[in-house]
Structure formats: C-alpha cells, structure tokens
C-alpha cells in the first residue's frame, strides 16, 4: 500500500442516471425492434410450420406402415418403423411447443411495435 493519495478529480462530478423517486414504480422501457429481430421472428414462425408439417407427415406414414405391417407377416418391419416414427414425434413435440411459443411472442412484439407508430428499419 502506498501512502500517496489519488489525484483530485477535475471537472464536474459524474451525473447519476435518471431513476424514479423512491416509492414510485417505473416500468422498464422495451428495447427497439430491429430488422434482425423481425427476421428471426419470421424464421422461427416458418420453423414451427415446418416442424408441424413433418410431424403430421410422420404420423400419417406411421399409420400407413402399421397397415402394411398388419397385412402381411413378411412386412413386420414396417411396424417397427412406425414405432420409430412415434418416438420421433414424441421427441419433436417439446421442440414444436418451444419454437411456436417463441415465434408467437416475437411476432406479437413486432406487431405491437408497429402499431405504436414506430417505423420498421
């Protein structure tokens, strides 16, 4: 430790950021909606649509595979393929829910920002 004192500060004292007075609630201001944010909202929306279409197709194909497997014992492997598709559907449901909720929230925020009279970038 040194016995020297730090040099005195020259110039005006630093200004504290504006804060609401004690006891008054001031909600936080939302950040701007940028063009990148709008793009990601569209990308997530289309990702949700694609995942939903793939899951619907997998469900239909699993039913077709079960019918084929039931018609002839030599086609029993189709039944196992149907089970694999069901496992894929079960794994895809949480992904679909997460992507759909995120896309919905992002699209709502973009829509509200546009309704408030803000111009898109």
Beta strands, then each sheet from edge to edge (+ up, - down):
end
